[in-house]
């Protein structure tokens, strides 16, 4: 089962890399067309904005699954029991936040089904669809995380 999860999240990570590459290529094309050729493309800005939303919301589950998210610890407990409770509380609060995000993102996506992107001629729901998808995938990533958070002693060894 773990191998399938690793493969699924690696595929999602590869998708985010492809999205990032597409964003960079479109921005490069937009700059060349606008400033060198004097022929600005009207659709690139909307595509880049849409891809940026997809990039962030599809990249978040990958980062959470790998336990690579940025952590700011205000309180550190020397007791392992308190440390486990703290980590559980942080994960639970994060899961609740992602559930609320997924719920409202789903409703927002449904509302956007009837509207169109002005320059692209596609449904605006494509802009909002990654919100519920990313929320659900991040919840899944929190539940099936690959590794526990590294202990402070592991970090201190690196320093």
N, C-alpha and C positions, 0 to 999 in steps of 0.2 A: 504494500500500500504506500509506503514511504517513497518508493521509487517513482510511482505514478504522480504523487504530489510534487516531488522534486522536478519531474519532467513538465508537469502542468505549469508550475510557477516559473521554471526556466523558459518555457515557451512564452508566457506572459511577459517575462523580462525581455526576450528577444523582440516581442511586439513593441515594447516601449522604446527599444533602441531604434527600430525601424521608423516609428513615429517621430522620434527626435531627428533622425537623419532626413526625413521628409520635411520637417519644419525648417531645418538648416538650408536644405536645397531650395525650398520655396522663398525663404527670406533672401537668399543669394540671387535668385532669379528676379525677385521683386526689385532689389537694389539695382541690379544691372539694367533692367528694363526702364526703371524710373529715372535714374541719374545718368546713365550712359546713352541709352537709346531714346529717352524722352517719351517712351510709350508705356505708361504705368498699366499694370494688369489690375483690373478692378476686383477680381475674385480672390487673389492670394491672401489678402489680409483676413478675410473671413475663414478661409481654409486653415490658415495658421492659428487663428484663435480657437477654432474647433479642435484642431489637433493638439493644441496645448492643454485643453481641458481633458482630452482623452489621455494624454501623456501623464498628467499628474494623477488622475484617478485610476489608471491602470498600473502605474508604477508603485503606488502606495501599498497594495497587497504584496507585491514582491519584496519591498523593503521590510514590511512587517513580518513576512514569512521567514526572512533571513535574519531577523532580529537586528537589523542595521539602522533602525530609526534613531534619530537624535534623542538622547536621554539627558535630561537635566535633573539631577538628584538634589533636592533641597534637604531631604532627611535621609540619613544613612543609619541603619541599625546594625549593630555588631551581632545581634542575636539572629540566627538563621530563621527562626520561626517568624519573627516580625518582618524580616526581609521578604519572606515568601508571601505574607499577608499583604505587604505593600505592593509587590509585583502583581498579585492577584487583583487588588483594588484598582491599580492602574489599567490592567487589561480589561476589567469589567466596565470601568468608566469609558474606556475607548470603544468597547463593543456597543455600549448603549448609544454613544455619540454616532457611531457608524450606522446603527439601526435607525436612528432618527433621520440621519442624512439619507439613507436608502429609501425610507418611507416617503419623506417629503420630495426627494428627487424623483421618485416614481410618479407621484401626483403631478409634479411640475412637468415631467416628460409627457404624461397623458394630455395635460392642458396644451402643450406645444404641438401636438400632432396636427392640428388644423392650420398652423401658420407655416409660412415658407420663408426660407432665407432669401433676401432680396436679390443678391447677385448670383447665387448658386442655383436657385430654383429647386432646392430640396427642402424637406421638412425640417423645421427648427428642432424637432425632437432629437435629431442626430447630435445636436449641440448639448442637450441635456441628458441623453441616455447614459453616458458614463457615470453620472452621479449615483443612481441606484445600483448599477452594475459594480462600480468601484466600492460602494458601501458594503454590499453583500460579499464581494470577494475579500475585502479587508476583514470582515467578521470571520469568514472561513479561515483566513490566514492567521488570525489571532487564536483560533481554536486548534489548528493543526501545526502551530509553529514548529520549525525544525529543531532549533536549539533553545535552551534556556538562556536567559541573559547572563553574560559572562560575569564571573565573580570579580570583585574588586582586586583580588590578588592577581588575577590574570592580566588585568589592565596595568597594575603597578609593575609587573614584570616587563612589560613592553616599554615602560618609561625608564 
